[in-house]
């Protein structure tokens, strides 16, 4: 059965699309500054976007994963950097707190992530562990009524806007035969003693999306900071969070590709060469038609994975399929967009130039394309 978005979901996506379009004039300055304006985050809180996936009893809208994918696509079609921040906050971080958090943890953190006063972070990657997440070296040890964390995390999204970061650390010594054992999730306030936020990374694209290192130097948190059962975070937090996050990345990739191709099609209608619009030339038409078809296919893969998630059915493989196809499709689509605009498409003032840079990250974060192929093959072969 194919996923079908309801009228309320479409209305929410349309409202977000209208808001995102109004942001367009502000994007170049924000990308140059390397930051999302705080008032934009607050606006998303007022629109309900930051709490849309949270159940109503916890203060959110209780919207579906399908609705969230549609909203992320609309944001990414205009401003991919903003879509990344929303995806990490409202997808991975909030979703994990809703699934595993205690009533007290939900009461403390969810309101601050819903209202637009901040965006949550998810700290997993380390200098020595990326795709091999079970190799993480950050440690946590009990010291009376507190936990003491030490280690370094890299490529942490939203860190400068975050009141809290979900940090994965190892309790006890690493077991070479069971490297995932002991990995535990902690809700770490970013203003806690010993928490050091490093200098923001200088990236190829997604320039307004904050990506910073996090250092924990005898950082102390209370016993109530443990998120979910101790020692189970590799599967319950890292892998489960990445499964859902991959749907978000796929939706972003669809949005980026759609935004770029829409701009290329508009240009092809207006730009004249040899006495007629370049859209009259078969080579241009073929390239745009292929890209548009790929976008539609990627959207269906994405919404199917979201639909399965909504129904509590296994979706790990489907999320990887959607992420793999959509992210690699976005590379092709943005290439077509730049080629269609020619020299203009290579200039910084062209939105398609920015989107081509932004699209590149979608094949890397939340698991590289190579990792997605491993996940898909494992599902096929039951390994």
C-alpha positions, 0 to 999 in steps of 0.5 A: 500500500502506498503512503497517502498524506492526509489533508491536515498533513498537506495543509501543514506542509503548505503553511511551512512552504509559504513561510520558507519561501518568505525566508529566501531573501535572508538566506544569503546573509545567514549562509555567509554568517554561518548561522540560522537567525534565532528568530527563525528558530522561534518562528518554527516553534510558533508554527508548531514545526519543532513539536510536530512529531511529539505526541499531544500528551507531551505538548506536541502536535502528534503529527505522523512521520509522513507529515514530517517528511513532507515538511522537511522536503518543503524547508529543504527546497528553499533552505537546506541548512534549516532543514538539517537543524529541524531534522536533528531536533524534531526527528532524532533528538526529540524522538529519542526523548519521547521513546525513552525519556522518563516523565521528568526528562520529558517535562524538563527538556521537551518544552524547550525544544518545542517552543523555539528557544533552542534546537537539540543536538545528537552527539555520536561521531568521534575522531576514531568512530564514524561509520563504526559507531560501536568503537566510540571512546567517550567514557562515563563513570559513576561518582556518587550521585553524579556521572562524570563524562570524558571524551570528544565528539565531532560533527555535532549539529545544532550545538550552538543552539542546543540547551541539551545534547544526547551524548553516547558514552561507554560505561565500563571497559570495552569488550572486543567481542561485544563492542556495543556493550556498555554504551549508554545515552546521557542528556547533557545540558550544554551549560554543564561544568566541563562541557566545551563547545569548540569552534564551528567547522568550516564546511563545503555546504550547509553553511548556516547549519551549525556543526561543531566539536564537543569536548567533555572534560570531567563533565558532571551530570546527575543520575537522572541524566541517563536516557533509557536503560543503561548499556543499551544505547547502541541499539535503542538510541544510536541505531534506532535514531539513525533509522529515523534520521535516514528518512529525514535525510531522504526528505531533505535530499528530495527537497534540495533536488526539487528546489534546484530542478524547479529553478532550472526549469524556470530558467529553461523557460526564460533563457533564450539561445539561437532564437528560442528558449533553451527548454525547446532543446531536446537535450535540456528537456531530457535532462530535466525530465529524468531529474523530475522522474527521479525526484518522484521516485525518491519521494515515494521511497521516502514516504513509504519508509515514513508510512511503515514507521508510523505503523510500527512496522520494520522500516530499517531497510526501507529507510536505507533504500530511501536515503541511498536513492534520494541522496545520490539522486540529489547529486545528479539533479543538482548537477543538471540544475547547474548545467542548465544554468550554465555559467550563471549556475556556477556563480555564488548568487545562484541558489542552485550553486548553493544547493549543489554544495548542500546536496553533497552532505546527504550521501555522508551523514546519518550513514554514508551511501556505502553503509546504506548498501551494507544495511540493504544487503543485510536485509536481503540476505538476512545477515 
